[in-house]
Amino acid sequence: MRELIGFVGTVLYIAIFARVILSWIPVSRDNPLVQMVFLVTEPILGPIRRVLPSTGYIDLSPMIALILILIVQSILLQLV
């Protein structure tokens, strides 16, 4: 169970990091890899974006999501 929690946390962490990198690169959203990254990350980033106040051009939701993933992963690992 610990390995599964670690694996899921790592996959989410990498997906969010990939989404940040993709936001800096002019890549078509029709690309299957880009669509997969958005499909995995939007359920996490969308609700965070709705709660955070607008900061202009800087999107802080990936940073908040990464912190939350680390906290939830740590709590789950302690419970197991």
PDB file of N, CA, C and O in Angstrom:
ATOM      1  N   MET A   1       0.820  -1.200   0.000  1.00  0.00           N
ATOM      2  CA  MET A   1       0.000   0.000   0.000  1.00  0.00           C
ATOM      3  C   MET A   1       0.865   1.265   0.000  1.00  0.00           C
ATOM      4  O   MET A   1       0.529   2.257  -0.647  1.00  0.00           O
ATOM      5  N   ARG A   2       1.963   1.217   0.722  1.00  0.00           N
ATOM      6  CA  ARG A   2       2.863   2.369   0.762  1.00  0.00           C
ATOM      7  C   ARG A   2       3.413   2.693  -0.630  1.00  0.00           C
ATOM      8  O   ARG A   2       3.559   3.857  -1.005  1.00  0.00           O
ATOM      9  N   GLU A   3       3.715   1.625  -1.390  1.00  0.00           N
ATOM     10  CA  GLU A   3       4.250   1.829  -2.741  1.00  0.00           C
ATOM     11  C   GLU A   3       3.207   2.477  -3.642  1.00  0.00           C
ATOM     12  O   GLU A   3       3.537   3.340  -4.455  1.00  0.00           O
ATOM     13  N   LEU A   4       1.955   2.068  -3.502  1.00  0.00           N
ATOM     14  CA  LEU A   4       0.881   2.641  -4.313  1.00  0.00           C
ATOM     15  C   LEU A   4       0.691   4.126  -4.000  1.00  0.00           C
ATOM     16  O   LEU A   4       0.550   4.943  -4.910  1.00  0.00           O
ATOM     17  N   ILE A   5       0.689   4.465  -2.728  1.00  0.00           N
ATOM     18  CA  ILE A   5       0.548   5.867  -2.321  1.00  0.00           C
ATOM     19  C   ILE A   5       1.718   6.688  -2.866  1.00  0.00           C
ATOM     20  O   ILE A   5       1.527   7.789  -3.381  1.00  0.00           O
ATOM     21  N   GLY A   6       2.910   6.148  -2.749  1.00  0.00           N
ATOM     22  CA  GLY A   6       4.088   6.838  -3.267  1.00  0.00           C
ATOM     23  C   GLY A   6       4.043   6.994  -4.776  1.00  0.00           C
ATOM     24  O   GLY A   6       4.414   8.039  -5.311  1.00  0.00           O
ATOM     25  N   PHE A   7       3.585   5.947  -5.467  1.00  0.00           N
ATOM     26  CA  PHE A   7       3.502   5.983  -6.927  1.00  0.00           C
ATOM     27  C   PHE A   7       2.487   7.021  -7.401  1.00  0.00           C
ATOM     28  O   PHE A   7       2.776   7.813  -8.299  1.00  0.00           O
ATOM     29  N   VAL A   8       1.299   7.016  -6.796  1.00  0.00           N
ATOM     30  CA  VAL A   8       0.259   7.967  -7.191  1.00  0.00           C
ATOM     31  C   VAL A   8       0.712   9.397  -6.912  1.00  0.00           C
ATOM     32  O   VAL A   8       0.515  10.286  -7.741  1.00  0.00           O
ATOM     33  N   GLY A   9       1.312   9.618  -5.759  1.00  0.00           N
ATOM     34  CA  GLY A   9       1.821  10.950  -5.435  1.00  0.00           C
ATOM     35  C   GLY A   9       2.875  11.414  -6.422  1.00  0.00           C
ATOM     36  O   GLY A   9       2.876  12.572  -6.842  1.00  0.00           O
ATOM     37  N   THR A  10       3.771  10.511  -6.793  1.00  0.00           N
ATOM     38  CA  THR A  10       4.817  10.853  -7.748  1.00  0.00           C
ATOM     39  C   THR A  10       4.246  11.148  -9.130  1.00  0.00           C
ATOM     40  O   THR A  10       4.674  12.096  -9.788  1.00  0.00           O
ATOM     41  N   VAL A  11       3.285  10.347  -9.572  1.00  0.00           N
ATOM     42  CA  VAL A  11       2.663  10.574 -10.883  1.00  0.00           C
ATOM     43  C   VAL A  11       1.960  11.933 -10.909  1.00  0.00           C
ATOM     44  O   VAL A  11       2.093  12.682 -11.878  1.00  0.00           O
ATOM     45  N   LEU A  12       1.218  12.252  -9.855  1.00  0.00           N
ATOM     46  CA  LEU A  12       0.544  13.550  -9.798  1.00  0.00           C
ATOM     47  C   LEU A  12       1.547  14.700  -9.768  1.00  0.00           C
ATOM     48  O   LEU A  12       1.352  15.718 -10.431  1.00  0.00           O
ATOM     49  N   TYR A  13       2.610  14.534  -9.006  1.00  0.00           N
ATOM     50  CA  TYR A  13       3.651  15.555  -8.908  1.00  0.00           C
ATOM     51  C   TYR A  13       4.272  15.807 -10.287  1.00  0.00           C
ATOM     52  O   TYR A  13       4.447  16.956 -10.693  1.00  0.00           O
ATOM     53  N   ILE A  14       4.602  14.728 -11.000  1.00  0.00           N
ATOM     54  CA  ILE A  14       5.208  14.856 -12.323  1.00  0.00           C
ATOM     55  C   ILE A  14       4.212  15.461 -13.314  1.00  0.00           C
ATOM     56  O   ILE A  14       4.593  16.290 -14.140  1.00  0.00           O
ATOM     57  N   ALA A  15       2.952  15.059 -13.243  1.00  0.00           N
ATOM     58  CA  ALA A  15       1.939  15.584 -14.163  1.00  0.00           C
ATOM     59  C   ALA A  15       1.755  17.092 -13.968  1.00  0.00           C
ATOM     60  O   ALA A  15       1.650  17.838 -14.941  1.00  0.00           O
ATOM     61  N   ILE A  16       1.717  17.532 -12.727  1.00  0.00           N
ATOM     62  CA  ILE A  16       1.563  18.968 -12.467  1.00  0.00           C
ATOM     63  C   ILE A  16       2.803  19.728 -12.928  1.00  0.00           C
ATOM     64  O   ILE A  16       2.693  20.807 -13.510  1.00  0.00           O
ATOM     65  N   PHE A  17       3.966  19.173 -12.671  1.00  0.00           N
ATOM     66  CA  PHE A  17       5.204  19.803 -13.127  1.00  0.00           C
ATOM     67  C   PHE A  17       5.223  19.872 -14.660  1.00  0.00           C
ATOM     68  O   PHE A  17       5.636  20.884 -15.227  1.00  0.00           O
ATOM     69  N   ALA A  18       4.779  18.802 -15.332  1.00  0.00           N
ATOM     70  CA  ALA A  18       4.718  18.790 -16.794  1.00  0.00           C
ATOM     71  C   ALA A  18       3.747  19.849 -17.297  1.00  0.00           C
ATOM     72  O   ALA A  18       4.005  20.501 -18.308  1.00  0.00           O
ATOM     73  N   ARG A  19       2.633  20.020 -16.594  1.00  0.00           N
ATOM     74  CA  ARG A  19       1.660  21.036 -17.001  1.00  0.00           C
ATOM     75  C   ARG A  19       2.258  22.437 -16.906  1.00  0.00           C
ATOM     76  O   ARG A  19       2.009  23.282 -17.766  1.00  0.00           O
ATOM     77  N   VAL A  20       3.035  22.678 -15.875  1.00  0.00           N
ATOM     78  CA  VAL A  20       3.697  23.981 -15.734  1.00  0.00           C
ATOM     79  C   VAL A  20       4.660  24.200 -16.902  1.00  0.00           C
ATOM     80  O   VAL A  20       4.672  25.267 -17.516  1.00  0.00           O
ATOM     81  N   ILE A  21       5.459  23.187 -17.199  1.00  0.00           N
ATOM     82  CA  ILE A  21       6.412  23.298 -18.313  1.00  0.00           C
ATOM     83  C   ILE A  21       5.672  23.504 -19.634  1.00  0.00           C
ATOM     84  O   ILE A  21       6.085  24.322 -20.456  1.00  0.00           O
ATOM     85  N   LEU A  22       4.571  22.760 -19.842  1.00  0.00           N
ATOM     86  CA  LEU A  22       3.799  22.900 -21.076  1.00  0.00           C
ATOM     87  C   LEU A  22       3.181  24.289 -21.215  1.00  0.00           C
ATOM     88  O   LEU A  22       2.949  24.753 -22.332  1.00  0.00           O
ATOM     89  N   SER A  23       2.915  24.952 -20.099  1.00  0.00           N
ATOM     90  CA  SER A  23       2.345  26.300 -20.178  1.00  0.00           C
ATOM     91  C   SER A  23       3.370  27.310 -20.688  1.00  0.00           C
ATOM     92  O   SER A  23       2.998  28.388 -21.152  1.00  0.00           O
ATOM     93  N   TRP A  24       4.645  26.974 -20.607  1.00  0.00           N
ATOM     94  CA  TRP A  24       5.695  27.873 -21.082  1.00  0.00           C
ATOM     95  C   TRP A  24       6.054  27.639 -22.540  1.00  0.00           C
ATOM     96  O   TRP A  24       6.695  28.479 -23.172  1.00  0.00           O
ATOM     97  N   ILE A  25       5.632  26.474 -23.081  1.00  0.00           N
ATOM     98  CA  ILE A  25       6.007  26.077 -24.434  1.00  0.00           C
ATOM     99  C   ILE A  25       4.771  26.166 -25.329  1.00  0.00           C
ATOM    100  O   ILE A  25       3.693  25.719 -24.939  1.00  0.00           O
ATOM    101  N   PRO A  26       4.918  26.735 -26.515  1.00  0.00           N
ATOM    102  CA  PRO A  26       3.760  26.786 -27.420  1.00  0.00           C
ATOM    103  C   PRO A  26       3.482  25.407 -28.037  1.00  0.00           C
ATOM    104  O   PRO A  26       4.008  25.071 -29.098  1.00  0.00           O
ATOM    105  N   VAL A  27       2.650  24.621 -27.354  1.00  0.00           N
ATOM    106  CA  VAL A  27       2.297  23.282 -27.809  1.00  0.00           C
ATOM    107  C   VAL A  27       0.795  23.242 -28.041  1.00  0.00           C
ATOM    108  O   VAL A  27       0.024  23.821 -27.276  1.00  0.00           O
ATOM    109  N   SER A  28       0.390  22.559 -29.092  1.00  0.00           N
ATOM    110  CA  SER A  28      -1.031  22.441 -29.410  1.00  0.00           C
ATOM    111  C   SER A  28      -1.742  21.606 -28.350  1.00  0.00           C
ATOM    112  O   SER A  28      -1.218  20.582 -27.912  1.00  0.00           O
ATOM    113  N   ARG A  29      -2.916  22.032 -27.941  1.00  0.00           N
ATOM    114  CA  ARG A  29      -3.700  21.267 -26.968  1.00  0.00           C
ATOM    115  C   ARG A  29      -4.332  20.033 -27.592  1.00  0.00           C
ATOM    116  O   ARG A  29      -4.941  19.222 -26.896  1.00  0.00           O
ATOM    117  N   ASP A  30      -4.187  19.892 -28.910  1.00  0.00           N
ATOM    118  CA  ASP A  30      -4.684  18.700 -29.588  1.00  0.00           C
ATOM    119  C   ASP A  30      -3.722  17.524 -29.470  1.00  0.00           C
ATOM    120  O   ASP A  30      -4.076  16.392 -29.800  1.00  0.00           O
ATOM    121  N   ASN A  31      -2.522  17.788 -29.005  1.00  0.00           N
ATOM    122  CA  ASN A  31      -1.524  16.737 -28.806  1.00  0.00           C
ATOM    123  C   ASN A  31      -2.038  15.752 -27.745  1.00  0.00           C
ATOM    124  O   ASN A  31      -2.461  16.186 -26.673  1.00  0.00           O
ATOM    125  N   PRO A  32      -2.011  14.448 -28.014  1.00  0.00           N
ATOM    126  CA  PRO A  32      -2.525  13.461 -27.045  1.00  0.00           C
ATOM    127  C   PRO A  32      -1.820  13.507 -25.687  1.00  0.00           C
ATOM    128  O   PRO A  32      -2.457  13.309 -24.653  1.00  0.00           O
ATOM    129  N   LEU A  33      -0.515  13.766 -25.684  1.00  0.00           N
ATOM    130  CA  LEU A  33       0.214  13.851 -24.420  1.00  0.00           C
ATOM    131  C   LEU A  33      -0.258  15.052 -23.604  1.00  0.00           C
ATOM    132  O   LEU A  33      -0.444  14.951 -22.391  1.00  0.00           O
ATOM    133  N   VAL A  34      -0.449  16.179 -24.270  1.00  0.00           N
ATOM    134  CA  VAL A  34      -0.933  17.389 -23.599  1.00  0.00           C
ATOM    135  C   VAL A  34      -2.338  17.153 -23.065  1.00  0.00           C
ATOM    136  O   VAL A  34      -2.651  17.566 -21.948  1.00  0.00           O
ATOM    137  N   GLN A  35      -3.182  16.499 -23.843  1.00  0.00           N
ATOM    138  CA  GLN A  35      -4.540  16.204 -23.390  1.00  0.00           C
ATOM    139  C   GLN A  35      -4.526  15.308 -22.160  1.00  0.00           C
ATOM    140  O   GLN A  35      -5.322  15.509 -21.243  1.00  0.00           O
ATOM    141  N   MET A  36      -3.626  14.314 -22.127  1.00  0.00           N
ATOM    142  CA  MET A  36      -3.535  13.420 -20.979  1.00  0.00           C
ATOM    143  C   MET A  36      -3.096  14.187 -19.727  1.00  0.00           C
ATOM    144  O   MET A  36      -3.640  13.979 -18.642  1.00  0.00           O
ATOM    145  N   VAL A  37      -2.116  15.065 -19.885  1.00  0.00           N
ATOM    146  CA  VAL A  37      -1.641  15.861 -18.745  1.00  0.00           C
ATOM    147  C   VAL A  37      -2.766  16.742 -18.214  1.00  0.00           C
ATOM    148  O   VAL A  37      -2.950  16.844 -17.002  1.00  0.00           O
ATOM    149  N   PHE A  38      -3.524  17.383 -19.112  1.00  0.00           N
ATOM    150  CA  PHE A  38      -4.636  18.230 -18.689  1.00  0.00           C
ATOM    151  C   PHE A  38      -5.739  17.401 -18.038  1.00  0.00           C
ATOM    152  O   PHE A  38      -6.349  17.839 -17.063  1.00  0.00           O
ATOM    153  N   LEU A  39      -5.997  16.212 -18.567  1.00  0.00           N
ATOM    154  CA  LEU A  39      -7.024  15.337 -18.009  1.00  0.00           C
ATOM    155  C   LEU A  39      -6.686  14.918 -16.577  1.00  0.00           C
ATOM    156  O   LEU A  39      -7.576  14.818 -15.731  1.00  0.00           O
ATOM    157  N   VAL A  40      -5.417  14.678 -16.310  1.00  0.00           N
ATOM    158  CA  VAL A  40      -4.984  14.253 -14.977  1.00  0.00           C
ATOM    159  C   VAL A  40      -4.926  15.428 -13.999  1.00  0.00           C
ATOM    160  O   VAL A  40      -5.273  15.279 -12.828  1.00  0.00           O
ATOM    161  N   THR A  41      -4.491  16.584 -14.472  1.00  0.00           N
ATOM    162  CA  THR A  41      -4.237  17.694 -13.550  1.00  0.00           C
ATOM    163  C   THR A  41      -5.414  18.636 -13.328  1.00  0.00           C
ATOM    164  O   THR A  41      -5.506  19.256 -12.269  1.00  0.00           O
ATOM    165  N   GLU A  42      -6.303  18.758 -14.285  1.00  0.00           N
ATOM    166  CA  GLU A  42      -7.389  19.737 -14.149  1.00  0.00           C
ATOM    167  C   GLU A  42      -8.314  19.456 -12.961  1.00  0.00           C
ATOM    168  O   GLU A  42      -8.744  20.408 -12.310  1.00  0.00           O
ATOM    169  N   PRO A  43      -8.643  18.188 -12.643  1.00  0.00           N
ATOM    170  CA  PRO A  43      -9.474  17.959 -11.451  1.00  0.00           C
ATOM    171  C   PRO A  43      -8.812  18.419 -10.148  1.00  0.00           C
ATOM    172  O   PRO A  43      -9.497  18.644  -9.151  1.00  0.00           O
ATOM    173  N   ILE A  44      -7.505  18.556 -10.156  1.00  0.00           N
ATOM    174  CA  ILE A  44      -6.788  19.036  -8.970  1.00  0.00           C
ATOM    175  C   ILE A  44      -6.632  20.550  -9.026  1.00  0.00           C
ATOM    176  O   ILE A  44      -6.895  21.241  -8.042  1.00  0.00           O
ATOM    177  N   LEU A  45      -6.206  21.060 -10.168  1.00  0.00           N
ATOM    178  CA  LEU A  45      -5.899  22.487 -10.280  1.00  0.00           C
ATOM    179  C   LEU A  45      -7.143  23.361 -10.392  1.00  0.00           C
ATOM    180  O   LEU A  45      -7.150  24.484  -9.888  1.00  0.00           O
ATOM    181  N   GLY A  46      -8.196  22.867 -11.042  1.00  0.00           N
ATOM    182  CA  GLY A  46      -9.416  23.654 -11.237  1.00  0.00           C
ATOM    183  C   GLY A  46     -10.031  24.155  -9.941  1.00  0.00           C
ATOM    184  O   GLY A  46     -10.257  25.357  -9.802  1.00  0.00           O
ATOM    185  N   PRO A  47     -10.311  23.264  -8.981  1.00  0.00           N
ATOM    186  CA  PRO A  47     -10.891  23.730  -7.717  1.00  0.00           C
ATOM    187  C   PRO A  47      -9.969  24.679  -6.940  1.00  0.00           C
ATOM    188  O   PRO A  47     -10.437  25.606  -6.278  1.00  0.00           O
ATOM    189  N   ILE A  48      -8.675  24.442  -7.026  1.00  0.00           N
ATOM    190  CA  ILE A  48      -7.734  25.332  -6.331  1.00  0.00           C
ATOM    191  C   ILE A  48      -7.776  26.719  -6.957  1.00  0.00           C
ATOM    192  O   ILE A  48      -7.755  27.722  -6.243  1.00  0.00           O
ATOM    193  N   ARG A  49      -7.837  26.786  -8.295  1.00  0.00           N
ATOM    194  CA  ARG A  49      -7.923  28.071  -8.996  1.00  0.00           C
ATOM    195  C   ARG A  49      -9.177  28.847  -8.626  1.00  0.00           C
ATOM    196  O   ARG A  49      -9.145  30.072  -8.511  1.00  0.00           O
ATOM    197  N   ARG A  50     -10.289  28.129  -8.439  1.00  0.00           N
ATOM    198  CA  ARG A  50     -11.543  28.812  -8.091  1.00  0.00           C
ATOM    199  C   ARG A  50     -11.488  29.411  -6.682  1.00  0.00           C
ATOM    200  O   ARG A  50     -12.158  30.407  -6.409  1.00  0.00           O
ATOM    201  N   VAL A  51     -10.703  28.818  -5.795  1.00  0.00           N
ATOM    202  CA  VAL A  51     -10.613  29.295  -4.415  1.00  0.00           C
ATOM    203  C   VAL A  51      -9.595  30.425  -4.275  1.00  0.00           C
ATOM    204  O   VAL A  51      -9.804  31.359  -3.501  1.00  0.00           O
ATOM    205  N   LEU A  52      -8.499  30.340  -5.021  1.00  0.00           N
ATOM    206  CA  LEU A  52      -7.439  31.350  -4.913  1.00  0.00           C
ATOM    207  C   LEU A  52      -7.887  32.683  -5.507  1.00  0.00           C
ATOM    208  O   LEU A  52      -8.591  32.705  -6.517  1.00  0.00           O
ATOM    209  N   PRO A  53      -7.490  33.781  -4.895  1.00  0.00           N
ATOM    210  CA  PRO A  53      -7.782  35.086  -5.501  1.00  0.00           C
ATOM    211  C   PRO A  53      -6.937  35.272  -6.767  1.00  0.00           C
ATOM    212  O   PRO A  53      -5.864  34.683  -6.893  1.00  0.00           O
ATOM    213  N   SER A  54      -7.419  36.076  -7.682  1.00  0.00           N
ATOM    214  CA  SER A  54      -6.708  36.328  -8.930  1.00  0.00           C
ATOM    215  C   SER A  54      -5.407  37.075  -8.646  1.00  0.00           C
ATOM    216  O   SER A  54      -5.385  38.056  -7.903  1.00  0.00           O
ATOM    217  N   THR A  55      -4.318  36.587  -9.258  1.00  0.00           N
ATOM    218  CA  THR A  55      -3.021  37.232  -9.076  1.00  0.00           C
ATOM    219  C   THR A  55      -2.474  37.760 -10.395  1.00  0.00           C
ATOM    220  O   THR A  55      -1.272  37.991 -10.524  1.00  0.00           O
ATOM    221  N   GLY A  56      -3.339  37.948 -11.361  1.00  0.00           N
ATOM    222  CA  GLY A  56      -2.886  38.459 -12.650  1.00  0.00           C
ATOM    223  C   GLY A  56      -2.374  37.330 -13.521  1.00  0.00           C
ATOM    224  O   GLY A  56      -3.086  36.357 -13.770  1.00  0.00           O
ATOM    225  N   TYR A  57      -1.138  37.458 -13.986  1.00  0.00           N
ATOM    226  CA  TYR A  57      -0.570  36.489 -14.912  1.00  0.00           C
ATOM    227  C   TYR A  57       0.030  35.280 -14.211  1.00  0.00           C
ATOM    228  O   TYR A  57       0.321  34.281 -14.869  1.00  0.00           O
ATOM    229  N   ILE A  58       0.220  35.336 -12.925  1.00  0.00           N
ATOM    230  CA  ILE A  58       0.866  34.246 -12.197  1.00  0.00           C
ATOM    231  C   ILE A  58      -0.199  33.303 -11.648  1.00  0.00           C
ATOM    232  O   ILE A  58      -1.086  33.713 -10.899  1.00  0.00           O
ATOM    233  N   ASP A  59      -0.096  32.024 -12.036  1.00  0.00           N
ATOM    234  CA  ASP A  59      -1.016  31.002 -11.557  1.00  0.00           C
ATOM    235  C   ASP A  59      -0.324  30.236 -10.427  1.00  0.00           C
ATOM    236  O   ASP A  59       0.617  29.477 -10.660  1.00  0.00           O
ATOM    237  N   LEU A  60      -0.799  30.446  -9.218  1.00  0.00           N
ATOM    238  CA  LEU A  60      -0.186  29.790  -8.056  1.00  0.00           C
ATOM    239  C   LEU A  60      -0.792  28.421  -7.756  1.00  0.00           C
ATOM    240  O   LEU A  60      -0.332  27.726  -6.851  1.00  0.00           O
ATOM    241  N   SER A  61      -1.817  28.030  -8.505  1.00  0.00           N
ATOM    242  CA  SER A  61      -2.487  26.768  -8.212  1.00  0.00           C
ATOM    243  C   SER A  61      -1.571  25.544  -8.326  1.00  0.00           C
ATOM    244  O   SER A  61      -1.725  24.626  -7.520  1.00  0.00           O
ATOM    245  N   PRO A  62      -0.624  25.472  -9.276  1.00  0.00           N
ATOM    246  CA  PRO A  62       0.264  24.303  -9.286  1.00  0.00           C
ATOM    247  C   PRO A  62       1.116  24.193  -8.023  1.00  0.00           C
ATOM    248  O   PRO A  62       1.336  23.093  -7.516  1.00  0.00           O
ATOM    249  N   MET A  63       1.595  25.324  -7.518  1.00  0.00           N
ATOM    250  CA  MET A  63       2.412  25.295  -6.312  1.00  0.00           C
ATOM    251  C   MET A  63       1.584  24.833  -5.111  1.00  0.00           C
ATOM    252  O   MET A  63       2.049  24.025  -4.307  1.00  0.00           O
ATOM    253  N   ILE A  64       0.364  25.343  -4.990  1.00  0.00           N
ATOM    254  CA  ILE A  64      -0.528  24.932  -3.910  1.00  0.00           C
ATOM    255  C   ILE A  64      -0.852  23.446  -4.039  1.00  0.00           C
ATOM    256  O   ILE A  64      -0.867  22.725  -3.042  1.00  0.00           O
ATOM    257  N   ALA A  65      -1.112  22.984  -5.265  1.00  0.00           N
ATOM    258  CA  ALA A  65      -1.439  21.577  -5.502  1.00  0.00           C
ATOM    259  C   ALA A  65      -0.271  20.678  -5.116  1.00  0.00           C
ATOM    260  O   ALA A  65      -0.478  19.630  -4.503  1.00  0.00           O
ATOM    261  N   LEU A  66       0.940  21.065  -5.461  1.00  0.00           N
ATOM    262  CA  LEU A  66       2.104  20.254  -5.104  1.00  0.00           C
ATOM    263  C   LEU A  66       2.263  20.160  -3.587  1.00  0.00           C
ATOM    264  O   LEU A  66       2.572  19.093  -3.055  1.00  0.00           O
ATOM    265  N   ILE A  67       2.055  21.261  -2.908  1.00  0.00           N
ATOM    266  CA  ILE A  67       2.147  21.253  -1.446  1.00  0.00           C
ATOM    267  C   ILE A  67       1.060  20.357  -0.858  1.00  0.00           C
ATOM    268  O   ILE A  67       1.328  19.570   0.050  1.00  0.00           O
ATOM    269  N   LEU A  68      -0.167  20.474  -1.371  1.00  0.00           N
ATOM    270  CA  LEU A  68      -1.266  19.644  -0.872  1.00  0.00           C
ATOM    271  C   LEU A  68      -1.027  18.163  -1.142  1.00  0.00           C
ATOM    272  O   LEU A  68      -1.335  17.320  -0.300  1.00  0.00           O
ATOM    273  N   ILE A  69      -0.484  17.845  -2.305  1.00  0.00           N
ATOM    274  CA  ILE A  69      -0.182  16.446  -2.615  1.00  0.00           C
ATOM    275  C   ILE A  69       0.840  15.888  -1.640  1.00  0.00           C
ATOM    276  O   ILE A  69       0.692  14.767  -1.155  1.00  0.00           O
ATOM    277  N   LEU A  70       1.872  16.665  -1.353  1.00  0.00           N
ATOM    278  CA  LEU A  70       2.886  16.211  -0.400  1.00  0.00           C
ATOM    279  C   LEU A  70       2.297  16.020   0.996  1.00  0.00           C
ATOM    280  O   LEU A  70       2.643  15.060   1.685  1.00  0.00           O
ATOM    281  N   ILE A  71       1.412  16.922   1.419  1.00  0.00           N
ATOM    282  CA  ILE A  71       0.793  16.815   2.740  1.00  0.00           C
ATOM    283  C   ILE A  71      -0.118  15.598   2.806  1.00  0.00           C
ATOM    284  O   ILE A  71      -0.047  14.824   3.760  1.00  0.00           O
ATOM    285  N   VAL A  72      -0.975  15.421   1.801  1.00  0.00           N
ATOM    286  CA  VAL A  72      -1.894  14.277   1.792  1.00  0.00           C
ATOM    287  C   VAL A  72      -1.119  12.972   1.711  1.00  0.00           C
ATOM    288  O   VAL A  72      -1.456  12.004   2.392  1.00  0.00           O
ATOM    289  N   GLN A  73      -0.092  12.943   0.889  1.00  0.00           N
ATOM    290  CA  GLN A  73       0.723  11.737   0.765  1.00  0.00           C
ATOM    291  C   GLN A  73       1.385  11.405   2.106  1.00  0.00           C
ATOM    292  O   GLN A  73       1.423  10.242   2.507  1.00  0.00           O
ATOM    293  N   SER A  74       1.894  12.401   2.782  1.00  0.00           N
ATOM    294  CA  SER A  74       2.535  12.182   4.082  1.00  0.00           C
ATOM    295  C   SER A  74       1.538  11.659   5.109  1.00  0.00           C
ATOM    296  O   SER A  74       1.843  10.738   5.867  1.00  0.00           O
ATOM    297  N   ILE A  75       0.348  12.249   5.130  1.00  0.00           N
ATOM    298  CA  ILE A  75      -0.686  11.803   6.077  1.00  0.00           C
ATOM    299  C   ILE A  75      -1.094  10.360   5.777  1.00  0.00           C
ATOM    300  O   ILE A  75      -1.219   9.549   6.694  1.00  0.00           O
ATOM    301  N   LEU A  76      -1.302  10.039   4.505  1.00  0.00           N
ATOM    302  CA  LEU A  76      -1.698   8.683   4.145  1.00  0.00           C
ATOM    303  C   LEU A  76      -0.613   7.665   4.483  1.00  0.00           C
ATOM    304  O   LEU A  76      -0.914   6.559   4.934  1.00  0.00           O
ATOM    305  N   LEU A  77       0.631   8.032   4.268  1.00  0.00           N
ATOM    306  CA  LEU A  77       1.720   7.115   4.603  1.00  0.00           C
ATOM    307  C   LEU A  77       1.827   6.884   6.104  1.00  0.00           C
ATOM    308  O   LEU A  77       2.187   5.788   6.533  1.00  0.00           O
ATOM    309  N   GLN A  78       1.524   7.891   6.902  1.00  0.00           N
ATOM    310  CA  GLN A  78       1.537   7.714   8.355  1.00  0.00           C
ATOM    311  C   GLN A  78       0.385   6.845   8.817  1.00  0.00           C
ATOM    312  O   GLN A  78       0.527   6.094   9.782  1.00  0.00           O
ATOM    313  N   LEU A  79      -0.759   6.934   8.141  1.00  0.00           N
ATOM    314  CA  LEU A  79      -1.913   6.124   8.528  1.00  0.00           C
ATOM    315  C   LEU A  79      -1.742   4.664   8.160  1.00  0.00           C
ATOM    316  O   LEU A  79      -2.309   3.783   8.806  1.00  0.00           O
ATOM    317  N   VAL A  80      -0.957   4.408   7.118  1.00  0.00           N
ATOM    318  CA  VAL A  80      -0.773   3.024   6.675  1.00  0.00           C
ATOM    319  C   VAL A  80       0.299   2.414   7.461  1.00  0.00           C
ATOM    320  O   VAL A  80       0.627   1.245   7.256  1.00  0.00           O
TER     321      VAL A  80
END
